[in-house]
């Protein structure tokens, strides 16, 4: 590190003894006629020319005007002083024309900062000069070099040169560092692109000012946006821009695409934009311009919402159509199944009626054989009435509990005339016989079974009991006798029990929410008990 430091120091001593600048890259300012005579003593100010074309936007500087118009300031200084603004943060270099090593001791210079009045360089002798070979290339004589200086923006440096023996100031240069930021003076779009191209081709043509308020709203068909700046730009590196869309940077900071005083944006997507502009001379000063590009009608939110609604409606319609077709097909299947079950029930009804008639006729035949003419007549009369009720109810799926009780009572009365047994039908107080219902002809085959296979052989000792009970929403019908009992799965040679089971299965399949169950108690010496459970019957 020490070796590198020594090398840098030697480099500074070797090169800074002379004022080394590329005169072609600098702009010089000096009093009129100062270079006509090599002996004329005059200050020459050199500032980088690349970024100092903004003076056209700042023809005057308040600080310079204040100093130049200050009589006390002008009183001690020559009338042909040089006052200039600069926008480049690089150093400004000062040269003293007419001063060479042989006469340099006769002059001194100092540097002051305004408005702080701080002394940057106190009165100092001139010790550096321009290199003779470089001056030959520039066409200027060898001159004294006072150094390169810079100041913050908003400050002015005052460089004075005086005679060492008299203290009279013979030359003065003022350099003010002025802040600059891009200013948009006109905006062109695709609608007035021809006006812009005409102005570009004929700069002297009258320009139509169009600077709409921000944010500028552009249709989706607009593909050009041109922002004209109030500066004389000659190199595209002088202007940089950044493009932000919907808070995302789509073009990071980049040099302008044209060596002109405008930024031309093309082919942008719909969205909310910010164009950030800056001059490379002062990148800390950024100007933001906002504009909005509307989406095409098929890209708008309303159109997308409408399409979403239409698509959702179509999908919903298809879904409901499929659901409707499926439900209709299911309904047809259910209807066909229900029709089939009803036909099967009717077929069972058709079998139950002949079964009952066959048993009743057998009972009448038995009375006639016993020469019980009166009993046969009574039986036949009750049988006719029972048959009429049976035919009336055969077209009904359900009848009231009251009608069922009457039918059972009539049947058991008829059978008691034949066999002489006793019977009892009871109904729980919690059951309303007129509101409740029961499938037609469902209990009669079971009661017939109790008569035929239970008490027919017992005569007066036979007992049959039919009881209706209610447990919550379930109705229980219990049919019991004091016969010999039987097994539910044992063959009896009759059709009543089998037909009743088939019918219960069909009824349950038709209405699964109210299933019917038939329970046959195990064989007992005291008789047989059958229980019908009507689940959720009062729900």
Secondary structure, DSSP 8 states (H G I E B T S, - for coil): -HHHHHHHHHHHHHHTTB----GGGEEEE--TTTTTSTT--EEEEEEESTT--GGGT-S--HHHHHHHT-HHHHHTS-TT-EEEEE---S-EEEEEET--TTTGGGEEEEEEEETTTEEEEEEEE--EE--HHHHHHHT----EEEEEE---TT-EEEEEEEETTT--EEEEEEEEE------EEEEEEGGGHHHHHHHHH-TTS--------SSEEE-TT--EEEEEESS----GGGEEEEEEETTEEEEEEEE-SSSSSEEEEES--SEEEEEEEEETTEEEEEEEEEEEE---TTTSHHHHHHHHHHHHHHHHHHHHHHHHHHHHHHHHHHHHHHHHHHHHHHHHHHHHHHHHHHHHHHHHHHHHHTT-HHHHHHHHHHHHHHHHHHHHHTT-SEEEHHHHHHHHHHHHHHHHHHH--EEEEEE-TT--TTT-EEETTSSHHHHHHHIIIIITTTGGG-EEEEEEEEETTEEEEEEEESS----TTS--S-SHHHHHHHHHHHHHHH-GGG-EEEEE---BTTBEEEEEEETTTT-
